[in-house]
Amino acid sequence: MKYADVILPLPLENSYTYSIPMDMEKALTPGCRVIVHFGKKRYYTAIVMSIHERKPDPSFETKEIYAVLDAAVPVLRRPQLRFWQWIASYYLCKLGDVYKAALPFGLKLESETAVSRIDDFEAEERLRPAEQSVLDAFQNASKLTVSELEKKTGLRNVVPIVTSLMSKGAVEVSEEMKRGYVPKTQTYIRLTEAYHNEEKLHEAFDMLKRAKKQELLLISYLDLSRALNPMLSRELSKKELLEHAGNTPNVLDSLLKRGILEAYEKEVGRLQMQICRLQPLLPLSSAQEKAYNEIHDTFKTHDVCLLHGVTSSGKTEIYIHLIDEVLKMGRQVLYLLPEIAITTQITERLAKQFGDRLLVYHSKFSDNERVEVWNKLLHTNEPMLILGVRSSLFLPFKDLGLIIVDEEHENTYKQQDPAPRYHARNAAIVLAGMHGAKTLLGSATPSIDSYFNATIGKYGLVELTTRYGECLMPEIISVDIKELKRKKIMKDTLFSPLLVERMNQALSQGEQVILFQNRRGFAPMVECKSCGWIPRCVNCDVSLTYHKAHGQLVCHYCGYSVSLPKQCPECKEGEIKMLGFGTEKVEEEIASLFPATVKADRLDFDTARTRTAYERIIADFEKGKTQILIGTQMLSKGLDFGNVSVVGILNADSLMNFPDFRAHERAFQLMIQVSGRAGRRDKRGTVILQTSQPEHPLIRMVQQFAYKEMVSLQLSERSMFHYPPYYRLIVLILRSRNEVALREMSILYAGKLRLRLGDRVLGPVTPPVTRVQTLHIKKIVLKIETAAAIAPVREILEHIYAEMQEQPAFRQLLVHYDVDPA
């Protein structure tokens, strides 16, 4: 008998073995999906890892595979399974976590408990209101899922109520499969078989002499579809026919009833892109040509190359030439971006060059769209360019030739929650190695880790030091806002006089302005003037941010919100004052400062939650409909606006003063990247950098674009204190609602780790935010030499975790690992 080891989409460490029914043996292959029974009443879509004849442990019941979803056509390729195993091993997570993150939801069928009301049920005693509410929900339905019941009744947890009703014989439950991917279909129209005969068609027109609208619609159909000419005929959708003919659906319905035309459903793709005529590649400048040739030379000796090119140096055009070359070789290219926001601009640019060979993949696409991208890559052998964010790494590539990681320094390449907590840049290098591909990392401000690897010869290094078209780098002017406030010049405003002056100049000349403030909302904190009361989140150890548009105080960690009180709830008399400022307040002050003819827009998480919102904001600014764009760090991520002449960084201090060893590196990157949005064509831009520390070394480095000086200073500090790139960090994050158990167990856990790993263990430490979503947090930090292999460390961690599981109090804790935290 044959057996299959399968992976389940659950946080489970190992694969599970199921027996293969005889009639399924030929259909099964590694990488295909099967339905398996797991637990008491649940069915899941599992991925077959391997097929063998080794009999499982007889002490455990071996269940049979329930059904095969991909007969002889696996949904995964073999390199993907190896890549999953590497992710699970390196990032210390479960293989089931990787599976759950990797596959689109549409390819994962799951069972969901369905509840049915028993019609002849009669209650022997009075039902509780909640029970009656559940039964009333079945008025227009014979069967509802648990989630549907919760939605209809408004009850937060109906499971105990359903259990009670089951014991009384009022309802019964069953397991039903949820359908995942649903193909998109469209209605098409065709002539019925009988009317393909010319004589019969004449009869049809005779029949329609008194029905002029139907007659005209039939003529329109024949004209558009060319149905009578087999060489030129084409399929015609119902939508296209009605639009061209200018008729109502009722007229078409009459023709369908007469049997002259018939309707049929056809599956259509969701990925159709508006492609205009393809444009030839633009010639490279001499500086770009030099960099392009150097990248080629570097790839002869290195698998990874770092392209360090200043902002607006034309890195994207170099990428396009490299992509074209790889596609001509018949191989695939993955182009990674850190944020969905950038894909709007770059998609249009790449579509003009590569047409339908371009596929876009990210989380703002619907699940069905993502499944279609997956299937297209799985079933086509054509060379394709895939543009996407970090999740694109899990797509079923056949033959990758090149991976481009643009803006490689961005911390958004690191997945935070849930597991797997992988870094897309590092994972891309491993994935490329599995395919025999090359990796190009690009940035104007590379991460110190990548730049260090390039300087020691691990990666190749190519530098592009001039802007495209010999455009000058922007002038960065620092403004001492502390002094201006002391002199009461900036008493009631966010903008220094110099920034206002430069904004007015730019707007009067028809140019645009970008204002950067890395906090959303109106005020990060509010406080009572009398007693100092500050509203805090009930679930997290943070103050609430005031969002004026909704009149709400909001927690940016868990989403908890409450209305802003009219008076202090503590002293009952104090006036509430705002502390600090966010993008909402900047937008309000801009509206009062400039006339209504100057249109401002805001780009932050609140205004750009959807794909269409991103696209609208960016498109309006590109077309000049918006003159001032206010935003958070979304503005820094590689956007290209040709008419921006002034950039205002409103509070540089908030970027630098953060308890993290990467704070100064990040602040430098953000300020340089935002500054790079100014003067990207034929005119030098201006950046007004508002700070209360104008003499700070980092501010001076930003003004002089002294990247190498910043790296040198940071590396000397990190070497001294054992931080990356000299050491690898692994952070153990422990969470619990029981603060006492958390404190005691974290001390014990750190002690056991210290016995095996010595002074490589720091902690337990309390993070700046000590409680999130009702869970208290402790961290234990491991500093491991980069030369050390991860496998022995993993063994030590697993062994000590197993020891800790013997402690009853430890079972109250949630524990996860964060390898190479961003």
VOVOLUM-941418 format. One record per residue (C-alpha): x, y, z. Coordinates in pm, whole numbers, padded with zeros to 5 digits, always signed. Layout:
N
XYZ ...
END
This chain:
822
+00000+00000+00000 +00118+00352-00075 +00121+00645+00167 +00148+01022+00125 +00314+01271+00359 +00112+01594+00343 +00143+01951+00472 -00164+02109+00633 -00237+02486+00640 -00205+02488+01018 +00080+02594+01252 +00212+02237+01269 +00580+02142+01263 +00569+01819+01067 +00394+01662+00774 +00124+01398+00838 +00092+01056+00676 -00228+00939+00505 -00296+00619+00314 -00370+00648-00058 -00681+00466-00185 -00604+00234-00478 -00810+00438-00724 -00607+00754-00644 -00255+00611-00668 -00198+00708-01032 -00344+01055-00987 -00126+01158-00694 +00207+01333-00737 +00418+01555-00504 +00292+01915-00507 -00073+01834-00580 -00362+01924-00349 -00571+01665-00166 -00863+01689+00077 -00788+01518+00408 -00982+01463+00728 -00797+01619+01026 -00931+01640+01379 -01283+01540+01471 -01496+01701+01204 -01268+01913+00987 -01149+01879+00629 -00851+02069+00488 -00669+02109+00162 -00329+01949+00212 -00023+01955-00016 +00142+01621-00094 +00512+01637-00002 +00613+01282-00085 +00471+00940-00176 +00620+00623-00028 +00546+00267+00090 +00678+00303+00447 +00409+00185+00689 +00332+00445+00959 +00350+00380+01332 +00071+00124+01402 -00008+00292+01736 -00167+00581+01540 -00472+00550+01318 -00385+00617+00953 -00668+00794+00773 -00732+00779+00400 -00705+01071+00163 -01059+01192+00103 -01026+01342-00247 -00771+01462-00504 -00803+01819-00635 -00518+01823-00888 -00516+01489-01065 -00163+01440-01210 -00118+01822-01237 +00050+01953-00918 -00032+02304-00801 +00329+02344-00679 +00660+02287-00852 +00938+02092-00674 +01162+02399-00612 +00873+02561-00424 +00860+02280-00169 +01236+02313-00112 +01194+02689-00074 +00914+02638+00183 +01137+02402+00382 +01421+02656+00382 +01187+02936+00502 +01057+02714+00786 +01408+02609+00887 +01583+02948+00873 +01302+03159+01020 +01222+02903+01292 +00855+02859+01207 +00623+02575+01116 +00594+02435+00763 +00216+02476+00792 +00266+02850+00854 +00462+02877+00529 +00192+02689+00337 -00080+02916+00479 +00111+03229+00371 +00223+03097+00033 -00094+02973-00135 -00379+03214-00229 -00694+03148-00027 -00875+03044-00345 -00654+02737-00369 -00722+02632-00007 -01059+02468+00050 -01165+02432+00412 -01470+02289+00582 -01690+02519+00778 -01949+02409+01028 -02298+02437+00879 -02598+02454+01115 -02950+02334+01017 -03273+02393+01208 -03484+02083+01283 -03834+02169+01154 -04045+01964+01400 -03860+02086+01711 -04083+02190+02002 -03923+02345+02309 -04006+02179+02640 -03905+02493+02833 -03866+02862+02758 -03560+02932+02542 -03308+03195+02638 -03319+03516+02423 -02987+03429+02253 -03113+03079+02165 -03437+03217+02024 -03237+03473+01824 -03034+03192+01662 -03349+02996+01570 -03514+03310+01428 -03215+03354+01195 -03334+03047+00998 -03658+03214+00879 -03548+03237+00515 -03277+02970+00511 -03263+02600+00588 -02888+02596+00656 -02642+02863+00777 -02274+02857+00861 -02147+02967+01202 -02009+03292+01056 -02343+03365+00885 -02528+03307+01213 -02298+03549+01395 -02358+03809+01124 -02738+03767+01128 -02780+03760+01505 -02511+04013+01594 -02383+03772+01861 -02004+03757+01897 -01975+03384+01971 -02267+03160+01879 -02082+02829+01925 -02194+02777+02293 -02551+02870+02195 -02549+02624+01902 -02412+02356+02139 -02699+02424+02382 -02958+02407+02101 -02805+02080+01977 -02847+01924+02323 -03215+02026+02310 -03262+01877+01962 -03334+02215+01798 -03048+02216+01547 -02796+01981+01392 -02452+02050+01247 -02265+01909+00948 -01938+01980+00770 -01948+02131+00422 -01664+02226+00192 -01617+02596+00120 -01548+02668-00243 -01229+02862-00303 -01139+03005-00642 -01440+03090-00858 -01364+03141-01228 -01501+03464-01372 -01762+03405-01644 -01925+03635-01894 -02238+03592-02106 -02177+03560-02480 -02430+03556-02765 -02432+03340-03079 -02666+03239-03361 -02849+02914-03293 -02741+02625-03514 -03065+02633-03720 -03012+02993-03832 -02663+02941-03972 -02853+02844-04289 -02901+03152-04514 -03256+03051-04605 -03355+03022-04239 -03195+03358-04165 -03419+03520-04432 -03717+03363-04256 -03596+03518-03931 -03588+03867-04085 -03939+03812-04229 -04053+03718-03880 -03904+04042-03738 -04059+04288-03991 -04293+04424-03727 -04033+04414-03447 -03793+04683-03571 -03577+04697-03255 -03521+04320-03264 -03444+04338-03637 -03184+04613-03583 -03028+04422-03294 -02995+04110-03512 -02831+04319-03787 -02590+04465-03529 -02505+04116-03407 -02430+03988-03758 -02223+04297-03835 -02013+04280-03516 -01968+03901-03497 -01931+03835-03873 -02107+03507-03792 -02177+03425-04158 -01807+03430-04249 -01623+03141-04076 -01284+03295-04160 -01360+03629-03989 -01619+03535-03726 -01551+03617-03361 -01719+03565-03026 -01937+03852-02908 -02022+03923-02546 -02371+04032-02441 -02226+04350-02293 -02045+04450-02615 -02350+04376-02831 -02587+04588-02621 -02337+04876-02595 -02279+04893-02973 -02642+04840-03070 -02777+05084-02810 -03054+04841-02714 -03200+04730-02382 -03167+04373-02246 -03543+04328-02302 -03499+04345-02681 -03224+04084-02665 -03438+03863-02439 -03712+03863-02707 -03463+03740-02971 -03345+03471-02732 -03706+03356-02672 -03765+03332-03049 -03468+03093-03067 -03279+03301-03325 -02993+03384-03085 -02874+03189-02783 -02670+03286-02478 -02384+03088-02328 -02139+03141-02040 -01766+03161-02105 -01480+03176-01854 -01280+03496-01891 -00961+03610-01720 -00946+03891-01467 -00595+03989-01566 -00667+04175-01886 -00460+04493-01886 -00512+04801-02098 -00213+04768-02330 -00139+05039-02581 +00114+04997-02861 +00442+04865-02720 +00720+05121-02703 +01085+05052-02785 +01342+05061-02506 +01484+05403-02433 +01859+05439-02494 +02070+05443-02178 +02277+05748-02087 +02655+05705-02073 +02642+05670-01691 +02359+05416-01712 +02538+05223-01989 +02851+05206-01773 +02650+05076-01474 +02466+04826-01699 +02796+04682-01827 +02940+04670-01475 +02636+04470-01355 +02697+04223-01640 +03062+04188-01542 +02970+04147-01175 +02723+03867-01252 +03011+03667-01403 +03169+03632-01058 +02880+03700-00812 +02522+03577-00788 +02415+03897-00610 +02489+04255-00714 +02408+04575-00524 +02327+04876-00743 +02384+05188-00532 +02235+05467-00742 +02141+05811-00612 +01774+05917-00631 +01661+05993-00988 +01973+05833-01138 +01764+05614-01371 +01793+05276-01198 +01452+05167-01332 +01565+05209-01694 +01864+04983-01623 +01624+04727-01472 +01409+04741-01789 +01708+04668-02015 +01812+04374-01795 +01453+04241-01789 +01432+04260-02169 +01755+04064-02201 +01642+03786-01965 +01298+03756-02130 +01467+03719-02469 +01659+03425-02321 +01319+03262-02253 +01347+03292-01873 +01129+03457-01606 +01193+03775-01407 +01061+03870-01063 +01058+04245-00990 +00999+04306-00617 +00876+04634-00470 +00833+04713-00100 +00488+04878-00124 +00175+04843-00333 +00174+05223-00372 +00470+05214-00611 +00316+04947-00835 +00068+05200-00979 +00339+05404-01148 +00576+05123-01239 +00297+04900-01380 +00210+05155-01649 +00577+05199-01737 +00646+04824-01765 +00321+04756-01954 +00434+04993-02230 +00754+04791-02268 +00642+04431-02212 +00266+04423-02278 +00091+04100-02184 +00415+03942-02066 +00370+04148-01746 +00182+03999-01449 +00111+04198-01131 +00065+04021-00795 -00008+04171-00453 -00252+04156-00162 -00477+04438-00285 -00578+04213-00577 -00885+04000-00516 -00821+03639-00425 -00958+03523-00760 -00716+03753-00945 -00425+03610-00747 -00533+03254-00830 -00539+03346-01199 -00183+03482-01179 -00081+03160-01002 -00246+02939-01265 -00102+03137-01555 +00251+03090-01420 +00184+02725-01345 +00044+02631-01686 +00235+02856-01927 +00590+02808-02050 +00623+03162-02183 +00883+03401-02040 +00699+03634-01801 +00779+03941-01590 +00613+03931-01247 +00582+04260-01061 +00486+04222-00699 +00547+04263-00328 +00707+04013-00089 +00435+03745-00123 +00529+03709-00493 +00827+03498-00384 +00591+03203-00333 +00458+03194-00692 +00518+02876-00900 +00815+02994-01107 +00944+02752-01367 +01272+02910-01471 +01370+03229-01293 +01658+03411-01457 +01665+03733-01255 +01519+03876-00934 +01526+04254-00891 +01473+04381-00535 +01404+04754-00575 +01439+04986-00273 +01607+04690-00102 +01663+04889+00220 +01291+04909+00302 +01186+04743+00628 +00847+04656+00474 +01023+04366+00301 +01018+04200+00645 +00698+04013+00730 +00601+04092+01091 +00284+03900+01172 +00175+03628+01134 +00447+03366+01070 +00651+03305+00861 +00842+03621+00964 +01070+03616+00660 +01272+03895+00500 +01187+03910+00128 +01529+04046+00029 +01718+03760+00193 +01463+03500+00083 +01485+03630-00277 +01861+03563-00281 +01802+03201-00168 +01515+03153-00419 +01732+03285-00703 +02007+03043-00602 +01763+02750-00624 +01678+02849-00984 +02033+02935-01090 +01924+03298-01126 +02094+03627-01041 +01973+03884-00785 +02003+04259-00830 +01950+04474-00520 +01883+04841-00593 +01864+05148-00368 +01975+05508-00329 +02033+05434+00040 +02119+05063+00069 +02072+04885+00399 +02395+04876+00598 +02380+04494+00592 +02375+04482+00210 +02638+04753+00169 +02867+04572+00417 +02826+04245+00221 +02917+04430-00098 +03228+04593+00051 +03364+04259+00183 +03315+04095-00159 +03017+03872-00074 +02804+04073-00322 +02914+04269-00626 +02887+04650-00604 +02799+04894-00883 +02759+05267-00812 +02563+05526-01009 +02657+05864-00863 +02488+06115-01097 +02122+06192-01159 +01975+06125-01502 +02024+06419-01738 +02295+06564-01510 +02020+06707-01286 +02164+06841-00959 +02085+06682-00623 +01837+06894-00425 +01956+07164-00188 +01875+07061+00171 +01828+07354+00409 +01790+07285+00780 +01566+07512+00987 +01603+07538+01366 +01241+07517+01480 +01345+07519+01846 +01488+07868+01803 +01187+07981+01598 +00952+07863+01872 +01162+08031+02139 +01128+08359+01946 +00752+08285+01908 +00785+08294+01526 +00640+07940+01503 +00401+07968+01797 +00079+07849+01630 +00199+07697+01305 +00368+07379+01182 +00554+07556+00903 +00866+07772+00928 +00858+08106+00740 +01119+07970+00494 +00906+07667+00410 +00597+07885+00354 +00799+08120+00133 +00937+07833-00080 +00592+07672-00108 +00442+08000-00230 +00719+08041-00488 +00671+07688-00621 +00292+07715-00643 +00309+08054-00816 +00531+07896-01084 +00291+07604-01138 +00515+07358-00952 +00419+07104-00685 +00503+07050-00318 +00544+06739-00101 +00512+06760+00279 +00640+06467+00484 +00524+06385+00838 +00566+06026+00946 +00256+06018+01170 -00100+05977+01057 -00404+06117+01233 -00453+06468+01373 -00263+06448+01704 -00056+06151+01831 -00171+06225+02186 -00424+06435+02374 -00400+06553+02735 -00609+06729+02997 -00467+07076+03067 -00570+07063+03435 -00483+06715+03565 -00261+06572+03288 -00497+06279+03208 -00404+06104+02881 -00652+05860+02718 -00497+05519+02667 -00602+05204+02482 -00789+04948+02694 -00611+04663+02511 -00260+04806+02458 -00010+05005+02660 -00020+05308+02427 -00189+05646+02416 -00469+05695+02163 -00422+05901+01846 -00686+06163+01768 -00842+06139+01418 -01039+06460+01368 -01221+06351+01051 -01416+06091+01253 -01394+06261+01594 -01235+05944+01728 -00941+05849+01947 -00787+05543+01781 -00527+05282+01880 -00290+05216+01589 -00200+04876+01733 -00537+04703+01776 -00790+04941+01616 -00979+05019+01940 -01157+05354+01912 -01361+05585+02131 -01513+05930+02081 -01311+06230+02198 -01463+06341+02533 -01587+06702+02558 -01431+06734+02903 -01177+06539+03104 -01341+06224+03250 -01098+06233+03545 -01126+06589+03683 -01453+06675+03499 -01340+07031+03427 -01015+07025+03232 -00989+07128+02869 -00846+06868+02631 -00536+06986+02442 -00363+06827+02142 +00002+06718+02165 +00211+06674+01851 +00072+06659+01500 -00003+06411+01225 -00085+06428+00853 -00449+06523+00922 -00344+06837+01111 -00094+06926+00835 -00377+06899+00580 -00602+07126+00792 -00332+07394+00827 -00254+07383+00454 -00626+07445+00384 -00620+07756+00604 -00286+07879+00467 -00361+07859+00094 -00666+07960-00111 -00926+07705-00219 -00773+07700-00568 -00471+07513-00425 -00576+07150-00391 -00403+06933-00131 -00430+06558-00084 -00314+06313+00179 -00135+05979+00123 -00134+05765+00435 -00288+05444+00564 -00620+05617+00638 -00672+05758+00288 -00513+05479+00081 -00652+05157+00225 -00763+05022-00114 -00590+04976-00448 -00818+05228-00622 -00755+05489-00350 -00376+05454-00393 -00410+05487-00768 -00641+05789-00755 -00420+05990-00516 -00102+05921-00715 -00269+05976-01054 -00419+06311-00943 -00079+06434-00826 +00091+06310-01145 -00163+06492-01365 -00132+06814-01164 -00488+06802-01028 -00329+06813-00679 -00069+07078-00604 +00036+06969-00252 +00075+06607-00142 +00098+06538+00232 +00203+06195+00346 +00382+05947+00566 +00671+05720+00463 +00460+05599+00169 +00596+05909-00007 +00955+05788+00022 +00915+05462-00166 +01045+05528-00516 +00761+05742-00654 +00858+05959-00951 +00693+06301-00985 +00854+06533-01239 +00703+06867-01129 +00793+06864-00757 +01033+07145-00671 +00987+07173-00292 +00984+06903-00023 +00919+06983+00343 +01032+06741+00615 +00824+06877+00901 +00978+06700+01202 +01313+06525+01153 +01360+06471+01528 +01077+06218+01557 +01260+05999+01303 +01588+05994+01496 +01471+05964+01858 +01359+05602+01861 +01493+05321+02086 +01634+05099+01812 +01990+05034+01696 +01876+05104+01338 +01706+05437+01421 +01976+05661+01269 +02014+05441+00961 +01636+05452+00905 +01614+05826+00967 +01893+05891+00716 +01727+05665+00455 +01385+05823+00499 +01512+06180+00478 +01729+06110+00171 +01451+05917-00003 +01192+06189+00061 +01443+06455-00045 +01493+06264-00370 +01134+06346-00476 +01244+06710-00534 +01381+06839-00865 +01381+06519-01067 +01393+06676-01415 +01580+06985-01536 +01557+07204-01225 +01729+07173-00888 +01483+07107-00608 +01476+07241-00254 +01424+07047+00070 +01334+07233+00390 +01432+07010+00684 +01272+07129+01009 +01456+07014+01322 +01534+07127+01676 +01885+06976+01642 +02037+07140+01330 +02391+07062+01451 +02322+06689+01496 +02581+06482+01300 +02306+06289+01122 +02137+06610+00998 +02472+06727+00861 +02523+06392+00683 +02176+06418+00526 +02251+06770+00400 +02576+06651+00242 +02431+06319+00115 +02718+06158+00308 +02595+05797+00290 +02938+05634+00331 +03018+05851+00634 +02687+05744+00795 +02764+05376+00725 +03117+05403+00865 +02991+05560+01190 +02713+05304+01232 +02941+05006+01159 +03193+05114+01423 +02912+05126+01685 +02757+04795+01577 +03090+04612+01582 +03146+04735+01938 +02802+04624+02065 +02766+04299+01863 +02487+04403+01625 +02425+04314+01259 +02600+04282+01019 +02863+04139+01255 +02612+03930+01451 +02276+03774+01369 +01982+03864+01593 +01713+03616+01696 +01441+03764+01917 +01218+03537+02124 +00887+03714+02182 +00681+03589+02476 +00322+03704+02528 +00060+03629+02791 -00244+03777+02961 -00097+03662+03293 +00171+03922+03369 +00311+03736+03672 +00347+03405+03484 +00507+03591+03192 +00765+03758+03415 +00857+03437+03601 +00866+03214+03292 +01068+03463+03085 +01337+03478+03359 +01348+03096+03375 +01354+03067+02994 +01640+03318+02958 +01833+03135+03233 +01806+02800+03053 +01915+02963+02724 +02210+03129+02899 +02333+02790+03026 +02367+02671+02664 +02448+02995+02479 +02628+03201+02743 +02654+03577+02705 +02490+03558+02361 +02160+03583+02553 +02023+03923+02662 +01714+03968+02872 +01437+03917+02934 +01371+04281+02840 +01051+04483+02834 +00984+04644+02494 +00877+05014+02461 +00516+04897+02412 +00464+04649+02697 +00111+04530+02613 -00063+04482+02275 -00415+04344+02223 -00447+04255+02595 -00123+04050+02588 +00178+04153+02800 +00512+04118+02618 +00868+04020+02710 +01161+03970+02475 +01477+03760+02493 +01745+03864+02245 +02005+03622+02107 +02318+03761+01939 +02467+03481+01730 +02790+03506+01529 +02716+03529+01157 +02960+03242+01093 +02749+03008+01312 +02511+02770+01134 +02141+02814+01210 +02068+02437+01240 +02251+02379+01575 +02093+02697+01716 +01752+02566+01612 +01819+02235+01789 +01915+02415+02110 +01605+02635+02094 +01375+02337+02029 +01531+02138+02315 +01494+02424+02566 +01138+02497+02445 +01050+02130+02511 +01197+02163+02863 +00991+02478+02925 +00673+02295+02817 +00706+02082+03130 +00629+02396+03334 +00246+02426+03369 +00266+02810+03383 +00463+02817+03055 +00160+02682+02870 -00014+03015+02932 +00245+03186+02712 +00252+03240+02336 +00607+03214+02201 +00746+03292+01859 +01085+03367+01705 +01181+03668+01496 +01500+03592+01301 +01685+03894+01159 +01428+04148+01290 +01393+04458+01073 
END
